[in-house]
Amino acid sequence: MADKNIFIFSLSYFLLCFGLGIFAGIPPTVSSATLSQPLASLNLVATSLDAQITAQLLPQPEVPHGSNNSTTTEDGTFVAGQTSGIFSVTHSLAPPSGVVIVGHRKPSSEIRTNEVPYPIVVKEISASNGTDLTITLGATRTQPSQPPLPKNTQPCNQYLEFCDRSYGNITHIAAHNSPFVQKKNAASNQNLDVKSQLDDGIRMLQGQTHLRNGVLHFCHTSCDLLDAGPIEDYLRVVVKWLKQNPFEVITILLTNGDYTSVQEFYGPLQRSGIADMAFTPSTNATTRYDAWPTLGDLIIMSKRVVMFLDYNANTDHVPWLLPQYDYIYETPFSPTDRNFPCDIQRPPNKEGLEDRMYLVNHNLNANLQLLGQSVLVPDKVDINITNADTGYGSLGDHARLCTKIWQRAPSYLLVDFYEAGNGSVFKVAADANGVEFRPENCCKSRNFAGRKQASNFAIAAALVVWGWMILFM
């Protein structure tokens, strides 16, 4: 009988405490979960909850890479270098729309709802960069916690950090005249073919086009000087590489040497398969550098090629072949002075260019006189200095100067013989992007250091031979 009374007393006491707990709003259960999706996905049955959330947020808006801005704005927006805080939540849950969190960031990371509010929607936070939100929940009833969703471990353009970064907010190394790879031809700008370029980390391919017998070829100034073949053949190699590397995004910049109609480009670009991979901005998109999708977005859309034409582009006819100077301004091209400037040369109308992407031309040229004409050819004598990450005339100094002047890092660094310097050009890009340089990604077994470069005399000799051939044809 005593045992029965003890049982009844214990049960009554438990029910009394349980009832008082509900009456007082104290949740009887506590559940912890790690989320990478909206809070409503926990299937909470509760009508209200209290929670503490440790959240990692991307800058709002995104801070330009290369910028020194790392402070918190007055409205409590998180910015670079300050990515965690505690938020107290006192808001009703309304599945399936999710939870709205109201709080304001303080240096102490303590958030109180009676302060100036800064609203954040959980769905938006969880989409920032796949970052987990660790949430401790107290509610009247909950379903069992779900296991953590897998984190992204697949790099985009060789870096995890780039997956959630705007395409326009990344510095890309560009191969100047990428198709011009011909041994013993002084007009060549690269030593390695396009597949090797892409394997090593080149993410912009630039080439000059000319019509030859009604077919678009990659030619250097004249198809008689250097003809790298039809652009369709070259682009087929690029398409094959892209299919083998599904998490890479590249840029193609076509130079229209003959001011050819855009319709001439449509056929070879379609037949090569590159057009199917080309990104087309929406009709109301701006030309701002920070308005581009992230690399992750482009990969998910299967639109991993951004393609520009310098002259005669017409997006009404070919919407994915974008007019370069609507989106990109550039420093002086074909420089012959090691004191590389950061001035805008193209487009000539310099109004309103500050918010566009920009390209730095860093390919040193030698000016030679041939048969009474001036001919520019790549200066290979000082190529290791030109491509270095530090020193007078180096790519690194040029990039840092332009970053200081324009208050953000370049979008593209255009170079000759990119492997000269054993990957130094990629170190410059990594520094500009704020990521770790990984020398193993570039130029394996292709040590260019100490290799004797062709002298200007040899270049001149080659051009003399070419000149006499043209003269007597």
DRENDO-1510 file (C-alpha; in Angstrom, 1 decimal, always signed):
<recs>
REC; n; res; u; v; w
REC; 1; MET; +0.0; +0.0; +0.0 .
REC; 2; ALA; +2.9; +2.3; +0.9 .
REC; 3; ASP; +4.5; +1.6; -2.5 .
REC; 4; LYS; +1.2; +2.5; -4.2 .
REC; 5; ASN; +1.0; +5.8; -2.4 .
REC; 6; ILE; +4.6; +6.6; -3.3 .
REC; 7; PHE; +3.9; +5.9; -6.9 .
REC; 8; ILE; +0.7; +8.1; -6.9 .
REC; 9; PHE; +2.6; +10.9; -5.2 .
REC; 10; SER; +5.5; +10.8; -7.6 .
REC; 11; LEU; +3.2; +10.7; -10.6 .
REC; 12; SER; +1.1; +13.6; -9.2 .
REC; 13; TYR; +4.3; +15.6; -8.5 .
REC; 14; PHE; +5.6; +15.0; -12.1 .
REC; 15; LEU; +2.3; +16.1; -13.7 .
REC; 16; LEU; +2.1; +19.1; -11.5 .
REC; 17; CYS; +5.6; +20.2; -12.4 .
REC; 18; PHE; +5.0; +19.4; -16.1 .
REC; 19; GLY; +1.8; +21.5; -16.0 .
REC; 20; LEU; +3.5; +24.4; -14.3 .
REC; 21; GLY; +6.3; +24.3; -16.7 .
REC; 22; ILE; +3.9; +24.6; -19.7 .
REC; 23; PHE; +2.0; +27.3; -17.9 .
REC; 24; ALA; +5.2; +29.3; -17.3 .
REC; 25; GLY; +6.3; +28.8; -20.9 .
REC; 26; ILE; +9.4; +26.7; -19.9 .
REC; 27; PRO; +10.0; +24.1; -22.5 .
REC; 28; PRO; +10.3; +20.5; -21.2 .
REC; 29; THR; +12.6; +19.3; -23.9 .
REC; 30; VAL; +15.8; +20.7; -25.5 .
REC; 31; SER; +17.0; +19.6; -28.9 .
REC; 32; SER; +20.2; +20.5; -30.7 .
REC; 33; ALA; +20.6; +20.4; -34.4 .
REC; 34; THR; +23.1; +21.6; -37.1 .
REC; 35; LEU; +21.3; +23.0; -40.1 .
REC; 36; SER; +22.3; +23.9; -43.6 .
REC; 37; GLN; +18.7; +24.6; -44.6 .
REC; 38; PRO; +15.7; +26.6; -43.4 .
REC; 39; LEU; +14.6; +26.0; -39.8 .
REC; 40; ALA; +11.2; +24.9; -40.8 .
REC; 41; SER; +12.8; +21.7; -42.2 .
REC; 42; LEU; +13.1; +20.4; -38.6 .
REC; 43; ASN; +9.3; +19.9; -38.7 .
REC; 44; LEU; +8.8; +21.7; -35.3 .
REC; 45; VAL; +5.3; +21.4; -34.0 .
REC; 46; ALA; +5.8; +24.3; -31.5 .
REC; 47; THR; +4.0; +27.6; -31.8 .
REC; 48; SER; +6.9; +29.5; -30.3 .
REC; 49; LEU; +10.5; +29.0; -29.3 .
REC; 50; ASP; +13.6; +30.6; -27.8 .
REC; 51; ALA; +16.9; +29.9; -29.4 .
REC; 52; GLN; +20.5; +31.0; -29.5 .
REC; 53; ILE; +22.1; +30.9; -32.9 .
REC; 54; THR; +25.8; +31.1; -33.9 .
REC; 55; ALA; +25.8; +32.1; -37.5 .
REC; 56; GLN; +28.4; +32.6; -40.1 .
REC; 57; LEU; +27.4; +35.2; -42.6 .
REC; 58; LEU; +28.9; +36.5; -45.9 .
REC; 59; PRO; +29.4; +40.2; -46.2 .
REC; 60; GLN; +26.2; +42.1; -47.2 .
REC; 61; PRO; +27.0; +43.4; -49.7 .
REC; 62; GLU; +30.0; +41.4; -50.8 .
REC; 63; VAL; +33.3; +43.2; -50.0 .
REC; 64; PRO; +35.6; +43.7; -53.1 .
REC; 65; HIS; +38.5; +41.3; -52.9 .
REC; 66; GLY; +41.7; +43.2; -52.4 .
REC; 67; SER; +39.8; +45.9; -50.4 .
REC; 68; ASN; +41.0; +46.7; -46.8 .
REC; 69; ASN; +37.4; +47.3; -45.7 .
REC; 70; SER; +36.8; +45.1; -42.7 .
REC; 71; THR; +34.6; +47.1; -40.4 .
REC; 72; THR; +31.0; +46.7; -39.3 .
REC; 73; THR; +28.4; +49.0; -40.9 .
REC; 74; GLU; +26.0; +51.0; -38.7 .
REC; 75; ASP; +23.1; +48.7; -39.4 .
REC; 76; GLY; +24.9; +45.7; -38.0 .
REC; 77; THR; +25.7; +44.0; -41.3 .
REC; 78; PHE; +28.5; +41.4; -41.1 .
REC; 79; VAL; +31.6; +42.1; -43.2 .
REC; 80; ALA; +34.9; +40.5; -44.0 .
REC; 81; GLY; +36.8; +39.2; -41.1 .
REC; 82; GLN; +33.9; +39.4; -38.6 .
REC; 83; THR; +31.7; +36.5; -39.3 .
REC; 84; SER; +30.2; +35.2; -36.1 .
REC; 85; GLY; +27.7; +36.4; -33.4 .
REC; 86; ILE; +25.0; +35.3; -31.0 .
REC; 87; PHE; +21.4; +36.1; -31.8 .
REC; 88; SER; +18.6; +35.7; -29.3 .
REC; 89; VAL; +15.3; +34.7; -30.9 .
REC; 90; THR; +11.9; +35.6; -29.5 .
REC; 91; HIS; +9.6; +35.2; -32.5 .
REC; 92; SER; +6.8; +32.9; -33.5 .
REC; 93; LEU; +7.5; +30.0; -35.8 .
REC; 94; ALA; +5.4; +29.8; -38.9 .
REC; 95; PRO; +6.2; +26.6; -40.9 .
REC; 96; PRO; +6.8; +26.2; -43.8 .
REC; 97; SER; +8.0; +29.8; -44.3 .
REC; 98; GLY; +10.7; +29.5; -41.7 .
REC; 99; VAL; +11.7; +31.8; -38.8 .
REC; 100; VAL; +12.6; +35.4; -38.8 .
REC; 101; ILE; +15.4; +36.3; -36.4 .
REC; 102; VAL; +15.5; +39.8; -35.0 .
REC; 103; GLY; +18.7; +41.1; -33.4 .
REC; 104; HIS; +21.5; +43.5; -33.7 .
REC; 105; ARG; +25.2; +42.7; -33.6 .
REC; 106; LYS; +27.3; +44.1; -30.8 .
REC; 107; PRO; +31.0; +43.7; -30.2 .
REC; 108; SER; +30.2; +41.5; -27.2 .
REC; 109; SER; +28.2; +39.3; -29.5 .
REC; 110; GLU; +25.3; +39.5; -27.0 .
REC; 111; ILE; +22.0; +40.3; -28.7 .
REC; 112; ARG; +19.0; +41.7; -27.0 .
REC; 113; THR; +15.7; +42.2; -28.8 .
REC; 114; ASN; +15.1; +45.7; -27.3 .
REC; 115; GLU; +18.0; +47.1; -29.3 .
REC; 116; VAL; +17.9; +48.4; -32.8 .
REC; 117; PRO; +16.7; +45.3; -34.8 .
REC; 118; TYR; +18.4; +43.8; -37.8 .
REC; 119; PRO; +16.1; +41.2; -39.4 .
REC; 120; ILE; +17.7; +38.1; -40.9 .
REC; 121; VAL; +15.8; +35.2; -42.5 .
REC; 122; VAL; +17.2; +31.8; -41.7 .
REC; 123; LYS; +16.8; +30.7; -45.3 .
REC; 124; GLU; +19.0; +33.5; -46.4 .
REC; 125; ILE; +21.7; +32.8; -43.8 .
REC; 126; SER; +21.8; +29.1; -44.6 .
REC; 127; ALA; +22.3; +29.9; -48.3 .
REC; 128; SER; +25.2; +32.2; -47.6 .
REC; 129; ASN; +28.0; +29.7; -48.4 .
REC; 130; GLY; +26.8; +26.4; -47.1 .
REC; 131; THR; +27.8; +27.4; -43.6 .
REC; 132; ASP; +26.2; +25.4; -40.8 .
REC; 133; LEU; +24.0; +27.1; -38.3 .
REC; 134; THR; +24.3; +25.5; -34.8 .
REC; 135; ILE; +20.9; +26.0; -33.1 .
REC; 136; THR; +19.9; +25.1; -29.6 .
REC; 137; LEU; +16.1; +24.9; -29.5 .
REC; 138; GLY; +13.6; +24.8; -26.6 .
REC; 139; ALA; +10.0; +24.0; -27.6 .
REC; 140; THR; +6.9; +22.3; -26.3 .
REC; 141; ARG; +7.4; +19.4; -28.7 .
REC; 142; THR; +9.9; +18.6; -31.3 .
REC; 143; GLN; +10.7; +15.8; -33.8 .
REC; 144; PRO; +14.1; +14.1; -33.4 .
REC; 145; SER; +17.0; +16.1; -34.6 .
REC; 146; GLN; +18.2; +15.5; -38.1 .
REC; 147; PRO; +21.8; +14.6; -38.8 .
REC; 148; PRO; +24.0; +17.4; -40.3 .
REC; 149; LEU; +23.8; +17.8; -44.0 .
REC; 150; PRO; +27.1; +17.2; -45.8 .
REC; 151; LYS; +29.3; +20.2; -46.3 .
REC; 152; ASN; +30.6; +21.1; -49.7 .
REC; 153; THR; +34.1; +19.7; -50.2 .
REC; 154; GLN; +34.3; +20.3; -54.0 .
REC; 155; PRO; +36.5; +23.3; -55.0 .
REC; 156; CYS; +35.4; +25.7; -57.7 .
REC; 157; ASN; +38.3; +26.9; -59.9 .
REC; 158; GLN; +40.6; +25.1; -57.5 .
REC; 159; TYR; +39.4; +26.8; -54.3 .
REC; 160; LEU; +36.5; +26.1; -52.0 .
REC; 161; GLU; +36.4; +29.8; -51.2 .
REC; 162; PHE; +35.4; +30.7; -54.8 .
REC; 163; CYS; +32.2; +28.6; -54.8 .
REC; 164; ASP; +30.2; +31.3; -53.1 .
REC; 165; ARG; +32.1; +34.3; -54.5 .
REC; 166; SER; +30.8; +36.4; -57.3 .
REC; 167; TYR; +32.5; +35.7; -60.6 .
REC; 168; GLY; +33.2; +39.4; -60.9 .
REC; 169; ASN; +34.9; +39.5; -57.5 .
REC; 170; ILE; +37.7; +37.0; -58.4 .
REC; 171; THR; +41.1; +37.7; -60.0 .
REC; 172; HIS; +41.7; +35.3; -63.0 .
REC; 173; ILE; +45.0; +34.7; -64.7 .
REC; 174; ALA; +44.5; +35.1; -68.5 .
REC; 175; ALA; +46.7; +33.7; -71.3 .
REC; 176; HIS; +47.4; +36.4; -73.8 .
REC; 177; ASN; +46.9; +35.0; -77.3 .
REC; 178; SER; +46.3; +31.6; -75.9 .
REC; 179; PRO; +46.2; +29.8; -79.3 .
REC; 180; PHE; +49.6; +31.2; -80.5 .
REC; 181; VAL; +51.8; +28.2; -79.6 .
REC; 182; GLN; +54.2; +27.6; -82.4 .
REC; 183; LYS; +57.9; +26.6; -81.9 .
REC; 184; LYS; +60.5; +28.8; -83.6 .
REC; 185; ASN; +57.9; +31.5; -84.4 .
REC; 186; ALA; +58.8; +34.8; -82.9 .
REC; 187; ALA; +55.1; +35.8; -82.8 .
REC; 188; SER; +54.1; +33.1; -80.4 .
REC; 189; ASN; +52.8; +34.2; -77.0 .
REC; 190; GLN; +52.6; +30.9; -75.2 .
REC; 191; ASN; +54.8; +27.8; -75.0 .
REC; 192; LEU; +52.1; +25.3; -73.9 .
REC; 193; ASP; +48.9; +24.3; -75.6 .
REC; 194; VAL; +45.4; +25.2; -74.3 .
REC; 195; LYS; +44.8; +22.0; -72.4 .
REC; 196; SER; +48.0; +22.5; -70.5 .
REC; 197; GLN; +47.1; +26.1; -69.9 .
REC; 198; LEU; +43.7; +25.1; -68.4 .
REC; 199; ASP; +45.3; +22.2; -66.4 .
REC; 200; ASP; +47.7; +24.7; -64.8 .
REC; 201; GLY; +45.0; +27.1; -63.7 .
REC; 202; ILE; +44.6; +29.6; -66.6 .
REC; 203; ARG; +40.9; +30.7; -66.4 .
REC; 204; MET; +40.7; +33.3; -69.2 .
REC; 205; LEU; +41.7; +32.5; -72.8 .
REC; 206; GLN; +42.2; +35.4; -75.1 .
REC; 207; GLY; +42.9; +35.2; -78.8 .
REC; 208; GLN; +42.9; +37.4; -81.9 .
REC; 209; THR; +40.7; +36.3; -84.8 .
REC; 210; HIS; +40.9; +37.0; -88.6 .
REC; 211; LEU; +39.0; +35.7; -91.6 .
REC; 212; ARG; +41.0; +33.4; -93.8 .
REC; 213; ASN; +39.2; +32.2; -97.0 .
REC; 214; GLY; +35.9; +32.9; -95.3 .
REC; 215; VAL; +36.7; +30.9; -92.1 .
REC; 216; LEU; +37.5; +32.4; -88.8 .
REC; 217; HIS; +41.1; +31.6; -87.7 .
REC; 218; PHE; +43.2; +32.6; -84.7 .
REC; 219; CYS; +45.9; +34.7; -86.3 .
REC; 220; HIS; +48.5; +37.1; -84.9 .
REC; 221; THR; +48.1; +40.4; -86.7 .
REC; 222; SER; +48.2; +38.5; -90.0 .
REC; 223; CYS; +47.5; +34.9; -90.8 .
REC; 224; ASP; +50.8; +35.0; -92.8 .
REC; 225; LEU; +52.7; +35.7; -89.7 .
REC; 226; LEU; +51.1; +33.1; -87.4 .
REC; 227; ASP; +48.0; +31.0; -88.1 .
REC; 228; ALA; +46.9; +28.8; -85.2 .
REC; 229; GLY; +44.0; +27.3; -87.2 .
REC; 230; PRO; +40.2; +27.6; -87.2 .
REC; 231; ILE; +38.7; +28.9; -84.0 .
REC; 232; GLU; +36.2; +26.0; -84.1 .
REC; 233; ASP; +39.0; +23.4; -83.8 .
REC; 234; TYR; +40.6; +25.2; -80.8 .
REC; 235; LEU; +37.2; +25.6; -79.0 .
REC; 236; ARG; +36.5; +21.9; -79.4 .
REC; 237; VAL; +39.5; +21.2; -77.3 .
REC; 238; VAL; +38.3; +23.6; -74.7 .
REC; 239; VAL; +34.8; +22.0; -74.6 .
REC; 240; LYS; +36.4; +18.6; -74.1 .
REC; 241; TRP; +38.4; +19.9; -71.2 .
REC; 242; LEU; +35.3; +21.5; -69.6 .
REC; 243; LYS; +33.4; +18.2; -69.8 .
REC; 244; GLN; +36.2; +16.5; -68.0 .
REC; 245; ASN; +36.4; +19.2; -65.4 .
REC; 246; PRO; +32.7; +20.0; -64.4 .
REC; 247; PHE; +33.5; +22.3; -61.5 .
REC; 248; GLU; +35.6; +24.8; -63.5 .
REC; 249; VAL; +34.4; +28.2; -64.9 .
REC; 250; ILE; +36.4; +29.9; -67.6 .
REC; 251; THR; +36.3; +33.1; -69.6 .
REC; 252; ILE; +36.9; +33.5; -73.3 .
REC; 253; LEU; +37.8; +36.9; -74.8 .
REC; 254; LEU; +37.8; +37.0; -78.6 .
REC; 255; THR; +39.6; +39.9; -80.3 .
REC; 256; ASN; +37.8; +40.8; -83.6 .
REC; 257; GLY; +40.9; +41.7; -85.7 .
REC; 258; ASP; +38.9; +42.3; -89.0 .
REC; 259; TYR; +35.9; +43.8; -87.3 .
REC; 260; THR; +33.9; +40.9; -88.6 .
REC; 261; SER; +30.1; +40.7; -88.2 .
REC; 262; VAL; +29.0; +38.9; -85.1 .
REC; 263; GLN; +27.1; +36.4; -87.4 .
REC; 264; GLU; +30.4; +35.0; -88.6 .
REC; 265; PHE; +31.1; +33.9; -85.0 .
REC; 266; TYR; +27.8; +32.3; -84.4 .
REC; 267; GLY; +28.4; +29.2; -86.6 .
REC; 268; PRO; +31.8; +28.0; -85.3 .
REC; 269; LEU; +30.8; +28.8; -81.7 .
REC; 270; GLN; +27.7; +26.7; -82.0 .
REC; 271; ARG; +29.3; +23.8; -83.8 .
REC; 272; SER; +32.2; +23.6; -81.3 .
REC; 273; GLY; +29.7; +23.2; -78.5 .
REC; 274; ILE; +31.0; +26.2; -76.5 .
REC; 275; ALA; +27.8; +28.1; -77.1 .
REC; 276; ASP; +25.7; +25.6; -75.1 .
REC; 277; MET; +27.9; +26.3; -72.1 .
REC; 278; ALA; +27.9; +30.1; -72.4 .
REC; 279; PHE; +26.3; +32.2; -69.7 .
REC; 280; THR; +23.7; +34.8; -70.8 .
REC; 281; PRO; +22.9; +37.6; -68.3 .
REC; 282; SER; +19.3; +38.5; -67.7 .
REC; 283; THR; +17.9; +41.3; -69.8 .
REC; 284; ASN; +17.8; +43.6; -66.7 .
REC; 285; ALA; +21.2; +42.7; -65.4 .
REC; 286; THR; +23.6; +45.5; -64.6 .
REC; 287; THR; +27.3; +45.7; -65.7 .
REC; 288; ARG; +28.6; +46.0; -62.2 .
REC; 289; TYR; +31.4; +43.7; -61.2 .
REC; 290; ASP; +29.5; +42.5; -58.1 .
REC; 291; ALA; +26.3; +41.7; -59.9 .
REC; 292; TRP; +27.5; +38.5; -61.4 .
REC; 293; PRO; +26.4; +35.1; -60.2 .
REC; 294; THR; +28.8; +33.1; -57.9 .
REC; 295; LEU; +30.9; +30.4; -59.4 .
REC; 296; GLY; +28.7; +27.9; -57.7 .
REC; 297; ASP; +25.6; +29.3; -59.4 .
REC; 298; LEU; +27.3; +29.1; -62.8 .
REC; 299; ILE; +28.3; +25.5; -62.2 .
REC; 300; ILE; +24.8; +24.6; -61.0 .
REC; 301; MET; +23.3; +26.2; -64.1 .
REC; 302; SER; +25.8; +24.4; -66.4 .
REC; 303; LYS; +26.8; +27.8; -67.8 .
REC; 304; ARG; +30.5; +27.6; -67.1 .
REC; 305; VAL; +31.8; +29.8; -69.9 .
REC; 306; VAL; +31.6; +33.6; -69.9 .
REC; 307; MET; +32.4; +34.8; -73.4 .
REC; 308; PHE; +33.3; +38.3; -74.6 .
REC; 309; LEU; +33.9; +39.9; -78.0 .
REC; 310; ASP; +35.8; +43.2; -78.1 .
REC; 311; TYR; +34.2; +44.8; -81.2 .
REC; 312; ASN; +30.9; +44.3; -83.1 .
REC; 313; ALA; +29.2; +42.2; -80.5 .
REC; 314; ASN; +25.4; +42.3; -80.8 .
REC; 315; THR; +23.4; +40.6; -78.0 .
REC; 316; ASP; +20.2; +40.9; -80.0 .
REC; 317; HIS; +21.6; +38.4; -82.4 .
REC; 318; VAL; +24.0; +36.4; -80.2 .
REC; 319; PRO; +23.0; +37.0; -76.6 .
REC; 320; TRP; +25.8; +35.0; -75.0 .
REC; 321; LEU; +28.6; +36.7; -76.9 .
REC; 322; LEU; +28.9; +39.8; -74.7 .
REC; 323; PRO; +30.3; +43.2; -75.7 .
REC; 324; GLN; +33.6; +43.4; -73.7 .
REC; 325; TYR; +33.6; +47.1; -73.0 .
REC; 326; ASP; +30.1; +47.1; -71.6 .
REC; 327; TYR; +31.5; +44.9; -68.8 .
REC; 328; ILE; +35.3; +45.4; -68.7 .
REC; 329; TYR; +37.7; +48.3; -69.0 .
REC; 330; GLU; +41.4; +47.7; -69.5 .
REC; 331; THR; +44.9; +49.2; -69.0 .
REC; 332; PRO; +47.0; +50.1; -72.1 .
REC; 333; PHE; +47.6; +47.0; -74.3 .
REC; 334; SER; +50.9; +46.0; -76.0 .
REC; 335; PRO; +53.1; +47.8; -73.5 .
REC; 336; THR; +56.8; +48.2; -74.3 .
REC; 337; ASP; +57.7; +50.0; -71.0 .
REC; 338; ARG; +58.4; +48.0; -67.9 .
REC; 339; ASN; +56.8; +50.8; -65.9 .
REC; 340; PHE; +53.4; +49.3; -66.5 .
REC; 341; PRO; +50.5; +51.8; -66.0 .
REC; 342; CYS; +47.1; +51.4; -64.5 .
REC; 343; ASP; +45.4; +54.0; -66.7 .
REC; 344; ILE; +42.2; +53.2; -68.6 .
REC; 345; GLN; +42.9; +52.9; -72.3 .
REC; 346; ARG; +39.8; +51.1; -73.5 .
REC; 347; PRO; +37.0; +51.9; -73.8 .
REC; 348; PRO; +37.8; +55.5; -74.7 .
REC; 349; ASN; +34.7; +56.9; -73.0 .
REC; 350; LYS; +35.8; +56.7; -69.3 .
REC; 351; GLU; +32.5; +57.8; -67.7 .
REC; 352; GLY; +30.9; +55.4; -65.2 .
REC; 353; LEU; +33.6; +52.6; -65.5 .
REC; 354; GLU; +34.4; +52.4; -61.8 .
REC; 355; ASP; +31.9; +49.6; -61.1 .
REC; 356; ARG; +32.9; +47.4; -64.0 .
REC; 357; MET; +35.4; +44.5; -64.0 .
REC; 358; TYR; +38.9; +45.5; -65.3 .
REC; 359; LEU; +41.7; +43.8; -67.1 .
REC; 360; VAL; +45.4; +44.5; -66.6 .
REC; 361; ASN; +47.6; +44.0; -69.6 .
REC; 362; HIS; +50.9; +42.8; -68.3 .
REC; 363; ASN; +52.7; +41.4; -71.4 .
REC; 364; LEU; +55.9; +43.2; -72.3 .
REC; 365; ASN; +56.7; +43.7; -76.0 .
REC; 366; ALA; +59.8; +44.4; -78.0 .
REC; 367; ASN; +59.4; +47.0; -80.8 .
REC; 368; LEU; +61.4; +46.0; -83.8 .
REC; 369; GLN; +61.9; +47.7; -87.2 .
REC; 370; LEU; +61.4; +45.3; -90.1 .
REC; 371; LEU; +61.4; +46.5; -93.8 .
REC; 372; GLY; +60.6; +50.0; -92.7 .
REC; 373; GLN; +57.7; +48.9; -90.5 .
REC; 374; SER; +57.4; +48.6; -86.7 .
REC; 375; VAL; +56.5; +45.1; -85.4 .
REC; 376; LEU; +55.7; +44.3; -81.8 .
REC; 377; VAL; +56.7; +40.8; -80.6 .
REC; 378; PRO; +56.8; +39.3; -77.1 .
REC; 379; ASP; +59.9; +40.3; -75.1 .
REC; 380; LYS; +61.1; +36.9; -73.8 .
REC; 381; VAL; +64.5; +38.2; -72.5 .
REC; 382; ASP; +63.0; +39.5; -69.2 .
REC; 383; ILE; +60.0; +37.2; -69.0 .
REC; 384; ASN; +60.9; +35.8; -65.6 .
REC; 385; ILE; +61.1; +39.4; -64.2 .
REC; 386; THR; +57.9; +40.4; -66.0 .
REC; 387; ASN; +55.9; +37.5; -64.5 .
REC; 388; ALA; +57.4; +37.7; -61.0 .
REC; 389; ASP; +55.4; +38.4; -57.9 .
REC; 390; THR; +57.7; +41.2; -56.7 .
REC; 391; GLY; +60.2; +43.6; -58.1 .
REC; 392; TYR; +60.3; +46.5; -60.6 .
REC; 393; GLY; +58.3; +45.6; -63.7 .
REC; 394; SER; +56.7; +42.5; -62.1 .
REC; 395; LEU; +53.1; +41.4; -62.3 .
REC; 396; GLY; +52.8; +41.5; -58.6 .
REC; 397; ASP; +53.8; +45.2; -58.3 .
REC; 398; HIS; +51.5; +46.0; -61.2 .
REC; 399; ALA; +48.5; +44.3; -59.7 .
REC; 400; ARG; +49.1; +45.9; -56.3 .
REC; 401; LEU; +49.4; +49.3; -57.9 .
REC; 402; CYS; +46.1; +48.9; -59.8 .
REC; 403; THR; +44.4; +47.6; -56.6 .
REC; 404; LYS; +45.5; +50.7; -54.7 .
REC; 405; ILE; +44.3; +53.0; -57.4 .
REC; 406; TRP; +41.0; +51.3; -58.1 .
REC; 407; GLN; +40.3; +50.2; -54.6 .
REC; 408; ARG; +39.8; +46.6; -55.6 .
REC; 409; ALA; +41.9; +43.9; -57.2 .
REC; 410; PRO; +41.9; +43.3; -61.0 .
REC; 411; SER; +39.4; +40.9; -62.5 .
REC; 412; TYR; +41.9; +39.6; -65.1 .
REC; 413; LEU; +45.7; +39.6; -65.4 .
REC; 414; LEU; +46.8; +39.1; -69.0 .
REC; 415; VAL; +50.3; +37.5; -69.4 .
REC; 416; ASP; +52.6; +35.9; -71.9 .
REC; 417; PHE; +54.3; +32.5; -71.3 .
REC; 418; TYR; +52.4; +32.1; -68.0 .
REC; 419; GLU; +54.6; +29.3; -66.7 .
REC; 420; ALA; +57.7; +31.5; -66.6 .
REC; 421; GLY; +58.5; +32.0; -63.0 .
REC; 422; ASN; +57.3; +28.6; -61.9 .
REC; 423; GLY; +53.8; +29.7; -61.1 .
REC; 424; SER; +54.5; +33.2; -59.8 .
REC; 425; VAL; +51.6; +34.6; -61.8 .
REC; 426; PHE; +49.3; +32.3; -59.9 .
REC; 427; LYS; +50.8; +33.5; -56.6 .
REC; 428; VAL; +49.9; +37.0; -57.6 .
REC; 429; ALA; +46.3; +36.0; -58.3 .
REC; 430; ALA; +46.1; +34.1; -55.0 .
REC; 431; ASP; +47.4; +37.1; -53.1 .
REC; 432; ALA; +44.8; +39.3; -54.8 .
REC; 433; ASN; +42.1; +36.8; -54.0 .
REC; 434; GLY; +43.1; +36.4; -50.4 .
REC; 435; VAL; +43.6; +32.6; -50.7 .
REC; 436; GLU; +46.6; +30.4; -50.2 .
REC; 437; PHE; +48.9; +29.9; -53.1 .
REC; 438; ARG; +49.4; +26.3; -54.1 .
REC; 439; PRO; +52.4; +25.9; -56.3 .
REC; 440; GLU; +51.7; +22.2; -56.8 .
REC; 441; ASN; +48.7; +23.2; -59.0 .
REC; 442; CYS; +50.9; +24.8; -61.6 .
REC; 443; CYS; +53.6; +24.0; -64.1 .
REC; 444; LYS; +54.7; +20.5; -62.8 .
REC; 445; SER; +57.9; +19.4; -64.4 .
REC; 446; ARG; +57.9; +22.6; -66.5 .
REC; 447; ASN; +60.6; +24.5; -64.7 .
REC; 448; PHE; +61.1; +27.7; -66.6 .
REC; 449; ALA; +63.6; +29.3; -64.3 .
REC; 450; GLY; +67.1; +29.7; -65.6 .
REC; 451; ARG; +66.1; +28.5; -69.1 .
REC; 452; LYS; +67.9; +30.7; -71.6 .
REC; 453; GLN; +65.3; +32.9; -73.4 .
REC; 454; ALA; +65.4; +33.8; -77.0 .
REC; 455; SER; +67.2; +37.0; -77.6 .
REC; 456; ASN; +65.8; +39.9; -79.5 .
REC; 457; PHE; +68.4; +39.2; -82.1 .
REC; 458; ALA; +66.9; +35.7; -82.7 .
REC; 459; ILE; +63.5; +37.3; -82.8 .
REC; 460; ALA; +64.6; +39.8; -85.4 .
REC; 461; ALA; +66.3; +37.1; -87.4 .
REC; 462; ALA; +63.1; +35.1; -87.5 .
REC; 463; LEU; +61.1; +38.1; -88.6 .
REC; 464; VAL; +63.6; +39.0; -91.3 .
REC; 465; VAL; +63.0; +35.5; -92.8 .
REC; 466; TRP; +59.3; +36.0; -92.6 .
REC; 467; GLY; +59.6; +39.5; -94.1 .
REC; 468; TRP; +61.6; +38.2; -97.1 .
REC; 469; MET; +59.1; +35.4; -97.6 .
REC; 470; ILE; +56.2; +37.9; -97.8 .
REC; 471; LEU; +58.2; +40.2; -100.0 .
REC; 472; PHE; +58.9; +37.6; -102.7 .
REC; 473; MET; +55.6; +35.7; -102.5 .
</recs>
